[in-house]
């Protein structure tokens, strides 16, 4: 893997509010994200400058009953008749769209493109959302035996616990950390800490005149099956990312034209994608995601950096165990040490290796087709010093890691200010 034939920069990035919006359609969320992204471009950007659009979307066909949604999105943001391409990589759909956009600019085909992601999930009841997401597993071998994504990631978690001694406490610490970060993100679906959720529960019980459990701290609260029920052991409710509506938009430009739009572009210096052993049941080792290892290896080599050089990262924490494995697959920690690092506070905002300062999928939300693009929004803000109360001081090198399914697809990108 060599260098890109042409330098690429992010010149704008924005997102809609993430959450549950019964009164909005996916295209309305896209407009919200597009406007936010346009407003982030320092010197402004005109639609006539944008030559193509790449849309990451997993399944608006099921969630909204709307297929062929690429032209609709382009129409609503005013980009037609320019070409729009929809990419599907399960939860990595917009990470894959980003890579497609990079290649389109690096090839010289376009100078400026829009990369976006959108998913409108909450119109369906939870059971049907679970079924829709399960389509990203192996429907011939995993789905017929009742496997759901919480179940599949629970299997990964128990294997990791058995092999490395990873503990339930370490899983819980991931959730606590990410909610602490999400509390500071106005776009997050759950901008609230676990402690605040615990205190609200206590206040509600007191108001009803009911007995108040003797929770000493957040860990006690998360161990209570009444407040945090088991979804698929060892994963409980607060180990799982929520069902979410949302959209995110990024503008990419060739390096030689990026200065037209901003004096502080975000250079994409490495890109990698892996597609390895998509079915969980087929893997010799389910405590690692080989696609992530391959994608990060490719991205590091292209960027000319090492894992220890990365100063801030957004990783795919669809479940708490997924963040632990991501930090190991990316080389931040040795296999089996990701949970210990989280427990020791190494991955907090003020730790040695800040992970998911946005709140991650766990707190910010997980509209599956938009999650990869939304990760870039956070890195854009962090590396430009615009992340407000969640800002990590002095960061110049960041990474995004976006996984599809149980790891059949992974896209990794590296950014330098």
C-alpha positions as CSV (number, residue, x, y, z in Angstrom):
1,X,0.0,0.0,0.0
2,X,1.5,3.3,-1.1
3,X,0.4,6.9,-0.6
4,X,-2.7,8.4,-2.1
5,X,-2.1,9.8,-5.6
6,X,-3.4,13.2,-4.3
7,X,-3.7,14.8,-0.9
8,X,-7.2,14.8,0.6
9,X,-8.6,17.1,3.3
10,X,-11.8,17.4,5.3
11,X,-12.9,21.0,5.0
12,X,-16.2,20.8,6.8
13,X,-18.1,18.3,9.0
14,X,-21.5,18.4,10.8
15,X,-24.3,16.3,12.0
16,X,-28.0,16.3,13.1
17,X,-29.0,15.8,16.6
18,X,-29.1,12.1,17.3
19,X,-32.1,10.6,19.0
20,X,-35.7,9.4,18.3
21,X,-37.6,11.7,16.1
22,X,-41.1,10.4,15.2
23,X,-41.9,13.7,13.4
24,X,-38.9,13.6,11.1
25,X,-37.9,11.6,8.0
26,X,-34.5,10.5,7.1
27,X,-34.2,13.1,4.4
28,X,-35.1,15.9,6.9
29,X,-32.3,14.7,9.2
30,X,-29.9,14.7,6.2
31,X,-30.8,18.4,5.6
32,X,-30.1,19.2,9.2
33,X,-26.7,17.6,9.0
34,X,-25.9,19.1,5.7
35,X,-26.7,22.6,6.9
36,X,-24.5,22.0,10.0
37,X,-21.7,20.8,7.9
38,X,-21.9,23.8,5.5
39,X,-21.9,26.2,8.5
40,X,-18.7,24.5,9.7
41,X,-16.8,25.5,6.5
42,X,-14.7,28.5,7.5
43,X,-14.8,30.4,4.2
44,X,-18.2,28.9,3.1
45,X,-19.0,26.3,0.4
46,X,-21.5,26.5,-2.4
47,X,-23.4,23.6,-3.7
48,X,-22.0,24.3,-7.2
49,X,-18.6,23.4,-5.8
50,X,-19.7,19.9,-4.7
51,X,-19.2,17.5,-7.6
52,X,-20.6,14.2,-6.2
53,X,-22.2,12.7,-3.1
54,X,-21.5,9.4,-1.3
55,X,-24.2,8.2,1.0
56,X,-23.7,5.5,3.7
57,X,-27.0,3.8,4.5
58,X,-27.6,0.3,5.8
59,X,-31.3,-0.2,5.3
60,X,-33.7,2.6,4.7
61,X,-35.5,0.0,2.6
62,X,-36.6,-1.8,5.8
63,X,-36.5,1.1,8.4
64,X,-38.5,3.6,6.3
65,X,-39.7,1.4,3.4
66,X,-37.7,3.7,1.1
67,X,-35.3,2.2,-1.4
68,X,-33.1,4.1,-3.8
69,X,-32.7,6.9,-1.3
70,X,-29.5,8.3,-2.6
71,X,-31.1,10.6,-5.2
72,X,-33.7,11.7,-2.6
73,X,-31.0,12.8,-0.2
74,X,-29.1,14.6,-3.0
75,X,-32.3,16.3,-4.1
76,X,-33.2,17.5,-0.6
77,X,-29.8,19.1,0.0
78,X,-29.8,20.6,-3.5
79,X,-27.1,18.5,-5.2
80,X,-29.0,17.0,-8.1
81,X,-28.3,16.3,-10.9
82,X,-24.8,15.5,-9.7
83,X,-24.0,11.8,-9.1
84,X,-24.8,10.2,-5.8
85,X,-23.7,6.7,-4.8
86,X,-25.1,4.8,-1.9
87,X,-22.8,2.4,0.0
88,X,-23.8,-0.4,2.3
89,X,-21.5,-2.0,4.8
90,X,-23.9,-2.6,7.7
91,X,-22.8,-0.3,10.6
92,X,-19.7,0.7,8.6
93,X,-21.8,2.0,5.7
94,X,-20.6,5.6,6.0
95,X,-17.0,4.6,6.8
96,X,-17.0,2.8,3.5
97,X,-18.6,5.9,1.9
98,X,-15.8,8.0,3.2
99,X,-13.2,5.7,1.6
100,X,-15.1,5.8,-1.7
101,X,-15.1,9.6,-1.5
102,X,-11.4,9.7,-0.8
103,X,-10.7,7.5,-3.8
104,X,-12.9,9.7,-6.0
105,X,-10.9,12.8,-5.1
106,X,-7.5,11.0,-5.0
107,X,-8.1,9.7,-8.5
108,X,-8.6,13.2,-9.9
109,X,-12.1,12.4,-10.9
110,X,-13.5,15.1,-8.5
111,X,-12.0,18.0,-6.6
112,X,-14.8,18.4,-3.9
113,X,-17.3,15.8,-2.7
114,X,-19.8,15.3,0.0
115,X,-19.7,12.2,2.1
116,X,-22.7,11.5,4.3
117,X,-24.5,8.9,6.4
118,X,-28.1,8.5,7.5
119,X,-30.3,6.1,9.2
120,X,-33.9,6.5,10.5
121,X,-34.5,3.5,12.7
122,X,-37.1,4.4,15.3
123,X,-40.2,4.2,13.2
124,X,-40.1,0.4,13.7
125,X,-40.8,-1.4,17.0
126,X,-37.7,-2.8,18.7
127,X,-38.4,-6.4,17.7
128,X,-38.4,-5.4,14.0
129,X,-35.3,-3.3,14.3
130,X,-33.6,-6.3,15.9
131,X,-34.6,-8.4,12.9
132,X,-33.4,-5.8,10.4
133,X,-30.0,-5.5,12.1
134,X,-29.8,-9.3,12.2
135,X,-29.7,-9.3,8.4
136,X,-26.1,-8.1,8.8
137,X,-25.2,-11.4,10.4
138,X,-25.0,-14.8,8.5
139,X,-28.7,-15.5,7.8
140,X,-27.9,-19.0,6.7
141,X,-26.1,-20.2,9.8
142,X,-26.5,-17.6,12.6
143,X,-30.0,-16.2,12.3
144,X,-31.8,-19.5,12.1
145,X,-30.5,-20.5,15.6
146,X,-31.8,-17.3,17.1
147,X,-28.6,-15.2,17.0
148,X,-29.1,-11.5,17.4
149,X,-26.4,-8.8,17.6
150,X,-26.5,-8.5,21.4
151,X,-26.3,-12.3,21.5
152,X,-23.3,-12.4,19.0
153,X,-21.4,-9.7,20.9
154,X,-22.2,-11.5,24.2
155,X,-20.6,-14.5,22.7
156,X,-17.5,-12.4,21.9
157,X,-17.5,-11.0,25.4
158,X,-17.6,-14.4,27.1
159,X,-14.8,-15.7,24.9
160,X,-12.7,-12.6,25.7
161,X,-13.4,-13.0,29.4
162,X,-12.4,-16.7,29.3
163,X,-9.3,-16.1,27.3
164,X,-8.0,-13.0,29.0
165,X,-9.8,-12.6,32.3
166,X,-11.7,-9.5,31.1
167,X,-14.2,-8.6,33.8
168,X,-17.8,-7.4,34.0
169,X,-16.5,-4.3,35.9
170,X,-14.3,-3.4,32.9
171,X,-17.3,-3.6,30.6
172,X,-19.3,-1.3,32.9
173,X,-16.4,1.2,33.1
174,X,-16.6,1.7,29.3
175,X,-20.3,2.6,29.6
176,X,-19.6,5.0,32.5
177,X,-16.8,6.7,30.6
178,X,-18.7,7.2,27.4
179,X,-21.8,8.6,29.2
180,X,-19.5,11.0,31.0
181,X,-18.2,12.2,27.6
182,X,-21.7,12.2,26.0
183,X,-23.0,14.4,28.8
184,X,-20.8,17.2,27.2
185,X,-22.1,16.6,23.6
186,X,-25.2,18.6,22.7
187,X,-25.8,16.4,19.7
188,X,-25.9,13.1,21.7
189,X,-29.0,11.0,22.1
190,X,-28.2,10.5,25.8
191,X,-26.3,13.6,27.1
192,X,-26.5,12.3,30.6
193,X,-24.1,10.5,32.9
194,X,-24.8,7.1,34.5
195,X,-24.6,8.8,37.9
196,X,-27.4,11.2,36.8
197,X,-29.5,8.3,35.6
198,X,-29.0,6.7,39.0
199,X,-30.0,9.8,40.8
200,X,-33.1,10.3,38.7
201,X,-34.1,6.7,39.5
202,X,-33.7,7.3,43.2
203,X,-35.7,10.5,43.0
204,X,-38.5,8.7,41.1
205,X,-38.6,5.9,43.7
206,X,-38.8,8.4,46.5
207,X,-41.6,10.3,44.8
208,X,-43.6,7.1,44.6
209,X,-42.9,6.2,48.2
210,X,-41.1,3.0,47.2
211,X,-38.0,1.4,48.7
212,X,-34.7,3.0,47.5
213,X,-31.9,0.5,46.7
214,X,-28.6,1.1,48.6
215,X,-26.5,1.8,45.5
216,X,-23.1,3.1,46.6
217,X,-22.1,4.2,43.1
218,X,-22.6,3.8,39.4
219,X,-21.2,0.3,39.4
220,X,-23.7,-0.8,42.0
221,X,-26.5,0.8,39.9
222,X,-25.3,-1.1,36.8
223,X,-25.3,-4.4,38.7
224,X,-28.9,-4.1,39.7
225,X,-31.1,-6.2,37.4
226,X,-34.0,-3.9,38.0
227,X,-32.2,-0.8,36.8
228,X,-29.9,-2.5,34.3
229,X,-31.5,-5.7,33.0
230,X,-29.6,-8.4,31.2
231,X,-30.0,-8.3,27.4
232,X,-27.6,-11.2,26.6
233,X,-25.2,-12.2,29.4
234,X,-22.8,-10.6,30.2
235,X,-24.2,-7.6,28.4
236,X,-26.9,-5.6,30.1
237,X,-28.9,-2.7,28.8
238,X,-26.2,-0.1,29.5
239,X,-23.7,-2.1,27.6
240,X,-25.7,-1.7,24.4
241,X,-25.9,1.2,22.0
242,X,-29.4,2.5,21.5
243,X,-31.7,2.5,18.4
244,X,-31.2,5.9,16.9
245,X,-32.2,8.4,14.1
246,X,-29.6,10.7,12.7
247,X,-27.4,11.9,9.9
248,X,-23.8,13.2,9.4
249,X,-22.1,15.0,6.5
250,X,-18.4,15.6,5.6
251,X,-17.0,17.7,2.8
252,X,-13.8,16.4,1.2
253,X,-11.5,18.5,-1.0
254,X,-8.3,17.9,-2.9
255,X,-5.4,19.4,-0.9
256,X,-4.6,22.0,-3.5
257,X,-8.1,23.5,-3.4
258,X,-8.8,23.0,0.4
259,X,-7.3,26.4,1.3
260,X,-10.2,28.0,-0.6
261,X,-12.5,26.7,2.1
262,X,-10.5,26.8,5.3
263,X,-7.1,27.7,6.7
264,X,-7.2,24.7,9.0
265,X,-8.1,21.7,7.0
266,X,-8.0,18.2,8.4
267,X,-5.7,16.1,6.2
268,X,-6.6,12.4,5.7
269,X,-3.2,10.7,5.7
270,X,-4.3,7.1,6.0
271,X,-7.2,4.9,4.9
272,X,-7.7,1.2,5.2
273,X,-10.5,-1.3,4.8
274,X,-10.7,-4.9,5.7
275,X,-13.3,-7.6,4.8
276,X,-12.3,-10.8,6.7
277,X,-14.3,-13.7,7.9
278,X,-17.7,-12.0,8.0
279,X,-19.5,-14.8,9.9
280,X,-18.7,-15.1,13.6
281,X,-19.2,-18.8,13.7
282,X,-16.5,-19.3,11.0
283,X,-13.7,-17.7,13.0
284,X,-10.9,-19.5,14.8
285,X,-10.6,-16.7,17.3
286,X,-13.7,-14.6,18.1
287,X,-11.8,-12.3,20.6
288,X,-10.4,-10.2,17.7
289,X,-11.7,-8.6,14.5
290,X,-9.3,-9.4,11.8
291,X,-10.8,-6.9,9.4
292,X,-10.0,-4.2,11.9
293,X,-6.4,-5.4,12.2
294,X,-6.0,-5.5,8.4
295,X,-7.6,-2.0,7.9
296,X,-5.5,-0.4,10.6
297,X,-2.3,-2.0,9.3
298,X,-3.1,-0.5,5.9
299,X,-4.0,2.9,7.3
300,X,-0.9,3.1,9.6
301,X,1.4,2.1,6.7
302,X,-0.1,4.7,4.4
303,X,0.1,7.5,7.1
304,X,3.6,6.6,8.2
305,X,2.5,6.5,11.9
306,X,2.3,3.9,14.6
307,X,-0.6,3.2,17.1
308,X,1.3,5.0,19.9
309,X,1.3,8.2,17.8
310,X,-2.6,8.5,17.7
311,X,-3.7,11.1,20.3
312,X,-7.5,10.7,20.1
313,X,-9.7,8.1,18.5
314,X,-13.4,7.4,17.8
315,X,-13.9,3.6,17.8
316,X,-17.0,1.5,17.1
317,X,-18.5,0.7,20.6
318,X,-21.8,-0.8,19.5
319,X,-21.4,-2.8,22.7
320,X,-19.0,-2.2,25.5
321,X,-16.9,-5.3,24.6
322,X,-16.5,-3.9,21.1
323,X,-14.6,-0.9,22.4
324,X,-12.2,-3.1,24.4
325,X,-11.5,-5.3,21.3
326,X,-11.2,-2.2,19.1
327,X,-8.4,-0.7,21.2
328,X,-6.6,-4.0,21.1
329,X,-7.1,-4.5,17.3
330,X,-5.8,-1.0,16.6
331,X,-2.7,-1.7,18.6
332,X,-3.3,0.8,21.3
333,X,-3.1,-2.1,23.9
334,X,-1.9,-5.7,23.7
335,X,-4.5,-8.4,23.3
336,X,-6.3,-8.9,26.6
337,X,-5.3,-5.5,28.0
338,X,-8.0,-3.3,26.6
339,X,-10.3,-3.9,29.6
340,X,-7.6,-3.2,32.1
341,X,-6.7,0.1,30.3
342,X,-10.4,1.2,30.6
343,X,-10.5,0.3,34.3
344,X,-7.3,2.2,35.0
345,X,-8.7,5.4,33.3
346,X,-6.2,5.4,30.4
347,X,-9.0,5.9,27.8
348,X,-10.8,8.8,29.6
349,X,-10.7,12.3,28.2
350,X,-7.7,13.2,30.4
351,X,-6.1,9.8,30.1
352,X,-3.1,8.8,28.0
353,X,-5.2,7.5,25.1
354,X,-8.6,9.3,25.0
355,X,-11.2,7.1,23.3
356,X,-14.8,8.1,22.2
357,X,-14.7,11.7,23.5
358,X,-18.0,12.2,21.6
359,X,-19.7,9.7,23.9
360,X,-19.3,7.0,21.4
361,X,-22.1,5.0,19.9
362,X,-23.2,4.1,23.5
363,X,-24.1,7.7,24.5
364,X,-24.1,9.7,21.3
365,X,-26.3,7.1,19.6
366,X,-25.9,4.7,16.7
367,X,-28.0,5.4,13.6
368,X,-26.1,2.7,11.9
369,X,-25.6,4.2,8.4
370,X,-24.4,7.5,10.0
371,X,-22.1,6.4,12.7
372,X,-18.9,6.3,10.7
373,X,-19.4,9.8,9.3
374,X,-20.3,11.1,12.8
375,X,-17.0,9.8,14.1
376,X,-15.3,12.1,11.7
377,X,-17.3,15.0,12.9
378,X,-15.8,14.5,16.4
379,X,-12.2,14.2,15.1
380,X,-12.8,17.3,13.0
381,X,-13.8,19.2,16.2
382,X,-11.0,17.7,18.4
383,X,-8.1,18.4,16.0
384,X,-9.3,21.9,15.3
385,X,-9.7,22.6,19.0
386,X,-13.5,23.1,18.7
387,X,-14.8,20.3,21.0
388,X,-15.7,22.7,23.8
389,X,-15.9,21.1,27.3
390,X,-14.8,17.7,26.0
391,X,-11.8,19.1,24.2
392,X,-8.5,17.1,24.6
393,X,-5.7,19.7,24.7
394,X,-3.1,19.9,21.9
395,X,-4.2,16.9,19.7
396,X,-3.0,16.9,16.1
397,X,-3.4,13.2,15.1
398,X,-6.7,11.3,15.3
399,X,-8.3,8.1,14.1
400,X,-11.7,6.7,13.3
401,X,-12.6,3.0,13.4
402,X,-16.0,1.9,11.9
403,X,-17.1,-1.8,12.0
404,X,-19.9,-3.5,10.1
405,X,-21.7,-6.5,11.5
406,X,-19.6,-8.6,13.9
407,X,-16.5,-7.4,12.0
408,X,-17.1,-8.6,8.4
409,X,-16.2,-5.0,7.4
410,X,-14.0,-2.4,9.0
411,X,-12.9,1.0,7.8
412,X,-10.0,2.9,9.6
413,X,-9.0,6.4,8.7
414,X,-6.2,8.6,10.1
415,X,-6.2,12.4,10.3
416,X,-3.6,15.1,10.8
417,X,-4.2,18.7,11.6
